């Protein structure tokens, strides 16, 4: 009976579920008003709902529509580009504090705060770029002195930036390249830093007839300038300066190893074409060098641990065309250079005797996943040597060849006579990873 009475009292005093929800909304509105630091505005119904326990004390209230919280507004980013001094001061003021002054102390900013600073600074840099630099692409690259004083100040300040000062820096690089400047690549002295003069001057920065030599070379590869004009511009260079100019160019200073305008993505074929275009422009510039100077420069590069493969190929190419014999000590370095620059590499190997050609290619190791390197030159060997090297390569590979290499193998095997295919027939009958490839290649043989 007590339990029954208790149950009856519970039913009689507990409001329905929707009325409880209404009460909670009223309470929440009171708290919300208190949180806004102003007196709560309670009507009579709300007050009675919060204080009374009778079922009649819970009138149905319309659910208030909650207003969305507005997003915090940020002021538009502005930059003062009225003078060189104003640009320099603005960059010094806006640059994020990327590291604490004392490495032994903890950073003064949290990761989130620092990220917000970097984003704000990125907007600031883009505002300066939009305000000062043109929007239309340039028809050709331009020398640094071709910009106005304020534009030069902006480019110089950007060249000083650390790599983590901006987000999406690749977009900025693309913009600068389209305008005829260099890539924004913090820490790489070959591009924007060299362009604005933050690297010690070299032969590439020598000005001839109002144009630096790097721009003469660029316009020559673009066929905007005749090769004879570039040869005339470099006519007063000493031997050491000619070699240094070639060295800087093949190490991609001013991005000379790539075509202009720069493609968003570049293929292996395009890389080979770009290297060949640069080589063709450099060969006349190097032609005044005596054989002895070329031989000495070649020996230095071949014996150095950091020798430039492209220079080795250039020097060897010129010496061979002049009828000079090569020492065997450069064969290993030459084989590495051939792996990188196949267009002139084929021309060079074609000028060698069969014995010399075979000795150099024996130093190149074929791989199952890439058609470059050895596979580029294998057809320059004698048929017997081709069959032997292909069979040895396919037998020794621990994995199946890629589709590109498979096509190359089939093209080569198609030229073999019956006597050269014995080793491949044996391979095709086995169970190695390239047995099926050998069988398919033999089936397609003419």
C-alpha positions, 0 to 999 in steps of 0.5 A: 500500500505504501508502494502504491501511494508512492507510485501514485504521488510520483505520477501525480507530481512528475510533468510530462517529458515535453514539459521537462524539456521546456523547463530546461530550455527556460533554465538554459535561457536564464543561464545564457542571459547571465553569461552575457553579463546582463540581467536575466529577463524572466517572464511570469511563466518562466519563473513559475516553471522554475519554482513550482512542482505542480503539473500545471506549473509547466506551461508549454513554451515555444522553442526559441530559435537560436541565432547562429554565432557569427564568425569572428571577422578579420580585418583585410590584410594591407601592406604599405608598398609606398617605398623601399623602406616601408616594405622592409619595415613591414616585413620585419614587423609582420614576420612570424616569431618562428623560434624563441630568442633563447633555445633553452627556454620554451616557445612563447607561442603555442602551435596553434598561435604560431600557425595563425601567425604564419597564415596571417603572414602568408596573406600579408605577402600575397597582398604585397605581391598583388599590390606590386607585381603584375598579374599578366605572365611575362613573355620572357624571363627578366633580369633582376634590375628590370624591376622597379626599386619597390619590386626589387625590395619585395623580391629581396624580402621574400628571398630572406624568408625561412622555409616555414614562414609561409603556407602553400609556398608552391603557389607563390613560386608558380606566380614568380616564375610566370612573371619572369623571376625565380622560384621561391625556394628558401635555403636553395641559393640557386634560385631566388636568393641568387636572382636578387643578389644574396649570393656572391656574384659569379660569371652568370651575373656578368652584364654584357650589353645590358643583360646578365649572362644567365639571361643570355643563356636562357634566351639562347635555349629558348631560341630567342637569341641566336647562338652566335650572339651568345658566343659573342657575349661570352667572347671575352671570358677566360678559360676558367670563367667558361668552365665555371659558367658551364658548371653553374648552368648544369647544376640548375642555377637560375633553373637553366636545366629546365625549359621556360615557361616552366611546366607544372609537371615534367616528364622524363622525355622533357628532362632529356630534351631540356638537358640536350637544349642546354648542352647545345647552347654551352658547346659553342661557348666552350669551343675556344678551350684548348685540348689541354684545358679540357683534359685538365678540367675533365681529370678534375671532375672525374677524380672528384667525389662531387664531380658534375656528371654533366660537365664530364659528358660535355668535356668528353664529348668535345674531346672525342669530337676533336679526335682525342683518346680518353684515358680509362680512368674516366670510364666509370664517371662517364658511365654515370653521366651517360645514365643522366643525359641520353641524347648527347650520350648516344651521339658520344657513344656512336663516335667511339670504337666498338671496343671502347663502347662495350667497355663503357656500357659494361659499367652500366647496370640494367634495372628491371623497373626503369627503361633509362640508363643501360636500356637506352644504349643497349642497341649500340652493342653488337648483336652478340653482346646485346643477347648476352647482356639481356639474358644476364640481366633478365636472369639476375633480376629478382623481380619481374620487369616493369611494363616499360622495360618489358617493351624495350626487351621485346623490341631488342629481342625482335632483332636477334637471329636464331643463334643469339637466342639460346640463353633466352630459350633456356630462361623461358623454360625456367620458372624465374620472374621473367621467364614469361617475358623471355617466352613472349619476346621470343614469340615476337621475334622476326 
